[in-house]
């Protein structure tokens, strides 16, 4: 039994929560922390200040503090900050021996902690215990020789003490570990501070072997140059070139070498260095070298020579690019630009011929765009640079013969060819070129360019014929109709311009009809034909009832200088309001009424202003279903609708809404009266029941059988009357 009882485990009782609903006031962790901060629950009051008056109290204080520090160290020996605080406190009491003992104990715990060594050495240096400090630095650099901070502090201390030999010895110990570059520079600067140039040179010799970068060789050479050892500096550069050989050449070394020789006025040496480097360094890695060489030759040498060198190098580079991809037209452009700057015309022509021989393999216009510009540049080069008109004509003709005009063409090439012939004073050939272009591949740009050409030549009859051809080709182009009419208007033929406008607005299809009507109306206004303008507005309003047309019509009537201009403008507003009454776009109607309101506020009487204000709509918020792209319902959205007072379509809805509101009020009144009557009836039944209990049983039975029936009849009559009300 005992074993069975022992084997059973008692399950702790869990308190049952009766109400699991969330509390009305939720308490967050942030709120708890804020309240604790406000009440200062976690802030301990500062300890009282203690005045030490005798030695015994001082010893007690020291004992207490030391016990606290020792307890902290026993809790966690690896927290070095506790050791440092303990030692610094002992140091503040001038207990140097105790502080030293604490640091030694801490080093037994963690001898690789850098801060601990620094604090220990700082203690000894503050106490002017130089030998102790040296001992600590020696131990530190022996245990952690890769920590540069120890070496810097050690050498600085020795130099400040005036122990130059000891400082040099420390530097030598440091250099055996081959530290970073800054350490070598510190050693060199130390020697230079004491005018030991030979020692510094020896250090540089070791330095460039340990860190064989180009910049370090250059620094070595500049060091020699700065101290006046020119031959030594040149020898350093030469050794650097030999050291790297031809496999690991760097342009920065040769640039620095060349500038050194340039400072020494050895210009032939400079030129040899640059040429030697350019022959061995890859072209992509010698940009700075090319730049420096060019600057040198511009200052001291033959400009022709350096340009030839650079052109040859870049020509080789471009040749490699075009060989890799003959259809890389951008590389051909760069190559030709290089040759055109300074090269023989025959060489340039040869490259142009090689470039245009790479015809795009696919007859699509987007692949031919850059290719055609090769032909254009070729023709312009022949015309402007070599002054060869016949060869230019051959280039243009060859390009046009090569193009697949049935699929696409380039109007720019035809226009440039025609303009070239005009510059050659061959007008007949230019017209023949443009005629051929329009016959082969009529385009808007070609027709427009031909018309501009004839306009510049003041051949207006030819312009008329071209405009007729243009409109036969694209009758829906509104811009062409307008330009044609403007031409006739400039020439003073108003009737012809008006006839062109009439033909234009009669076209069944136009790309921008509103622009055409506006131009026609502006033309009539400019001619001061106000009656024709009104007729145009009326004809336009037969086609469209856009509110902007009505507003423009009203503004026109107001701008006409006559006594009836205000009345005419108001009549336009009234006609527009009647016309837009059945318009579905209520915003347009609202825009019209607002413009009418502004007009009346400026020109109308109070009666007219009040009339327009009554026409303004009421803004109502409504809801409607939103349908997604797939046709499913996506919920409801709110929108604003406008209800116009004079809108007859909305009047029945408004009446129905008002009747519904009145019916709802009547229903509320009827329900209240029914409740009052039910309460009165219950009270009467209770009174009658009390009187019946006091009467005789026989008589009460008869009365009870009669009274409820009479009461039900009276109640029914009253309910019928209430229902009729």
Secondary structure, DSSP 8 states (H G I E B T S, - for coil): -HHHHHH----------S--S--SS---HHHHHHHHHHHTSS-----------SHHHHHHHHHHHHHHHHHHHHH-TT-HHHHHHHHHHHHHTT-HHHHHHHHHHHHHH-TT-HHHHHHHHHHHHHTT-HHHHHHHHHHHHHH-TT-HHHHHHHHHHHHHTT-HHHHHHHHHHHHTT---HHHHHHHHHHHHHTT-HHHHHHHHHHHHHHS--HHHHHHHHHHHHHTT-HHHHHHHHHHHHHHHTTTS--HHHHHHHHHHHHHTT-HHHHHHHHHHHHHHS-GGG-HHHHHHHHHHHHHHS-HHHHHHHHHHHHHHHHHHHHHH-TT-HHHHHHHHHHHHHSS-HHHHHHHHHHHHTS--SS--HHHHHHHHHHHHHHHHIIIIIS--HHHHHHHHHHHHHHS-TTT---HHHHHHHHHHHHHTT-HHHHHHHHHHHHHHS--HHHHHHHHHHHHHTT-HHHHHHHHHHHHHH-TT-HHHHHHHHHHHHHTT-HHHHHHHHHHHHT-S--S-HHHHHHHHHHHHHHTT-HHHHHHHHHHHHHH---HHHHHHHHHHHHHS-STTHHHHHHHHHHHHHHHGGG-S-HHHHHHHHHHHHHHHHHHS-HHHHHHHHHHS-EEEEEEEEEE-TTS-EEEEEEEEEEE-TT-HHHHHHHHHHHHHHHHHHHHHHHHHHHHHHHHHHHHHHHHHHHHHHHS-HHHHHHHHHHHHHHHHHHHHHHHHHHHH-
